[in-house]
């Protein structure tokens, strides 16, 4: 049900004699537990689920749907001693400024390209033009493709995310470190998720 709107950014409703297409450009943000009990790979609580139950639970989301989700991030529980840690993180204003700069770079990059304003909107031709990989980055991505059995769709999504990571860092070229970080955002593609 979600695959078409995620891929095509539209929903088509078909009836006997006609079809109507509605725009559906949205950002999907979703969350799930790692298993039915919620404690798989928890640092202090024991998971009571069998390996089969964990596998069945994870299989409820289809591979084709997961392929269309750009970022999969495993969030580990915050431990009690970490809650009282007063070490300041990066200020929100600094993060916002970096995002604004990256968006401006993307707007400039795609100036004159109809309907494309950000990296996620790139088609294959634009991806090949604006996300060229040097030998180290290409080799890293190729190894990940083989080891993780990633699809062609995941390959393109990793490149788009890596292009965005480079933009956020202020780099004109996509480096191997950008590819590595983008691959790390595909945690549900790894067979050992949660381990």
Secondary structure, 3 states (H helix, E strand, C coil): CHHHHHHHCEEEEECCCCEEEEECCCCCCCCCCCCCCCCCCCCCCCCCCCHHHHHHHHCCCCHHHHHCCCCECCCCCCCHHHHCCCCCCCCHHHHHHHHHHHHHHHHHHCCCCCCCCCHHHCCHHHHHHHCCECHHHHHHHHHHHHHHCCCHHHHHHHHHHHHHHHHHHCCCCECHHHHHHHHHCEHHHCCCCCC
